[in-house]
Amino acid sequence: MSIAPVPDVAIIVVAAGGGTRLGAGTPKAFVGLDEHTILRHALARVFEAPVAQVIVVAPAGREGDALTDALEAADDRRDLVTVVAGGDTRQQSVAAGIRALWGDVEVVLVHDAARALTPSEVFSRVIESARSAGAALPVVPVIDTIKRVEQGEVVAALDRSRLSAAQTPQGFLRDILEPAYAQAREDFTDDAALVGAAGHTVAVVAGDPLSFKITTPADLDRARRIVAGHPLPAVDVGLDRAPAVPRVGVGTDVHAFGGDGALWLAGLEWPGEPALSGHSDGDAVAHAIVDALLSAAGLGDIGTHFGTDHPEYAGAHADVFLARTHALLGEAGWRIGNVSVQFQANRPRFAARRAEAEAVLSTALGGASVSLAATTTDGLGFTGAGEGVAAFAVALVLPA
């Protein structure tokens, strides 16, 4: 069985805007162009582009609608989909998408769902330019004569030969985009401006007239006329269209004794035992399970979703980690078959609480089968010397 490599490109599709200028009474991304939404059309072009993690940033409360559109558009790439809630501004929404990037991602594209008809070739050009230049955006020439107006009067004519209209997707090396967002202290009109303010040069590539932004009712009418001549092909939207084969993942984790508070291991508290050190509770068993499941589903690793840049998981226990991992797999079109874990430690004495631990872990994973085994390693190694705990997990995931 071959396992598809995790892509090193991610496309953040920003779809969290309210669309007040469109006047449709619903978030812009969910306005229909035909029987499909603006977001669905945008994602169809995204999934025609080179293989990438696709992060849809949806309005809070509409994540389920966004996931439906994403799964329909993804077809056999459903394991690449992530949906997150956006913020009050576009910049906050992009930041939410950045936080969801998988660990292997090196190039990040940010695309407005409102540019729903952007051809896939534009994505390819931006990716190539971002890899070589560090930052890139597509542009088209300004056709109209541009005047600078003050207090109702024309005060100057601008040289349109030196002007271009910026479009999306805009692409960046992750090592450039993440720090630029982290240090931004004001709102920018687009990501290229934010990165430029951080001191980076932004290259340009050819955009496309079809990549116009749907902002006003006139834009919507224009898009609908185009779509009427080029409808999306019909697809089976049933949730059984996930990849046809099961997948296996392996996870490991190690924590040393010496933390504060009580020992938490395999989802249980162990009174009287020394605690493990770590960002959360140091539960090596739970963390190995998380890594195995994420690996099997192609969703990165535990650091991607629960690392030190996610302070909300500081001190969290196994139930929190596993329930969120279960949800991530479900969103990506996977269900858990079973998980098997062996951990190595000379304490605590585990046999009497094996069934209890398996039940706790299984419940956190939505009832999936979990089996646990333990060994003392006959006193060998750091685990045998009582310095810490090592855990090894294998997980099987199946199409949902």
Buried (B, 14 or more C-beta within 10 A) or exposed (E): EEEEEBBBBBBBBBBBBEBEEBEBEBBBBBBBBEEBBBBBBBBBBBBEBBBBBBBBBBBEEBBEBBBBBBBBBBBEBBBBBBBBBBBEEBBEBBBBBBBBBBBBBBBBBBBBBBBBBBBEEBBBBBBBBBBEBBBBBBBBEBEEEEEEEEEEEEEEEEEEEEEBBBBBBBBBBBEBBBEBBEEBEEEBEBBBBBBBBBEBEBBBBEBBEBBBBBBEEEBBEBBEEBBEEEEBEEEEEEBEBBBEEBBBBEBEBBBBBEBEEBBBBBBBEBEEBBBBBBBBBBBBBBBBBBBBBBBBBBBBBBBBBBEEEBEEBEBBBBBBBBBBBBEBBBBBBBBBBBBBBBBBBBBBEBEEBBEEBBEBBBBBBBEBBBEBEBBBBEEEEBBBEBBBBBBBBBBBBBBB
